[in-house]
Amino acid sequence: MLLLDALFRFSGLGLLILIAAINIRDNRRWRSRPYLTLSCISVGAIFVGYTVEPFRPPEALYYLVRILDVPHLVMVWLFALSLYRKEFRLTFFHWGVGIIYSAPILYVRLHGFGLDVPMSHWLIPFISVTSVILVGHLAYATLKERQDDLLYGRRKSRLYFVLVIVFVSVIAAVSDPFLSTGNWVKNQTFMVWSIWPAIAVGALWLLKASDNATNLIERADVTDRVSGRDEDLVRKLVKAMVDEEKYRSFDLSIQNLAADLGVTQHRLRSVINQSLGHQNFSSYVNEYRIAAVKDVLSDPQQRHVPIQTIAMDCGFKSMSPFNRAFRISEGVTPSAYRDAQLN
């Protein structure tokens, strides 16, 4: 059993080092880069510190890595959000969630170090509940924008990412009562076994991504001009959006637009991404919607029309996504834009 532990523990640690090295070397413009690196460090700390006695590091290193592994789930959560949420920005909300999740674990860890800190009976259940909530939100956030994603590799990886994370979480939760009552395998060894497949899948994914488009967020691989094969489809697409103003339909989706144009979703996604340079269908449609809104906001004869009415008429379903999209596009609020244009 000790040999199997060593095999998975040290190979997993090597894969984490490989992932971090490739990430640091190749992904300088990738917004997910720091979160992936921190995830590797924190998960790697589990492999070094949460170990059976023969592999236990020196005392000073042991205390350090047991502190570093505290926020590992938070780091994975932030990595998923930065990779799969198109409007992700690190905010005080994320810092707050990280502190709420990590502080009780750190407290328990300090108690385990032998410090004289009182333990409360609610800490362990609280940690379990917050872990489930964090994994649930990770799954929701990863899958929520899947249909909107135009990058085939990233869209495909969303489902695999969630399945791997849920697999690790479920295995850890289900196995805990069995491991605590038996001695066939130690908790530390089983933890390594359960995490190792996720690390292996992550390493394969990153190596494969490096062959084509590692920068899954920043780069869309736009060609210098539309290829001859796509010219006709682009003309139809422009006609549908400009002449027919399909963007004004708040329930416009890649599925029904592809059906209207008589092409497959895959073909339409490819053209909007590679020929027109958009990575999300909503960002492509919102470009037309924002342009239409700006025309109305700049028209003195329509200064009396409420901004909400304008937004709804141009295809936005509600004010929250409209305000967010407008600020991202123009850097100011719709009302500030209207004032600047009319005054």
Salt bridges, closest charged atoms under 4 A:
ASP5 OD1 - ARG9 NE 2.83
ASP26 OD1 - ARG25 NE 2.67
ASP69 OD2 - ARG66 NH1 2.60
ASP69 OD1 - ARG109 NH2 2.51
GLU87 OE1 - ARG324 NE 2.36
GLU145 OE2 - ARG85 NE 3.27
GLU145 OE2 - LYS86 NZ 3.86
ASP148 OD2 - LYS86 NZ 3.54
ASP149 OD2 - ARG154 NE 2.66
ASP149 OD2 - ARG158 NH2 3.07
ASP221 OD1 - ARG219 NH1 2.22
ASP230 OD1 - ARG229 NH1 3.68
ASP230 OD1 - ARG267 NH2 3.03
ASP232 OD1 - ARG235 NH2 3.73
ASP232 OD2 - LYS236 NZ 3.72
GLU244 OE2 - LYS239 NZ 3.21
GLU244 OE1 - LYS246 NZ 3.60
GLU245 OE1 - ARG248 NE 2.83
ASP260 OD2 - LYS246 NZ 3.32
GLU287 OE2 - HIS278 NE2 3.68
ASP313 OD2 - ARG248 NH1 3.13
GLU330 OE2 - LYS294 NZ 3.27
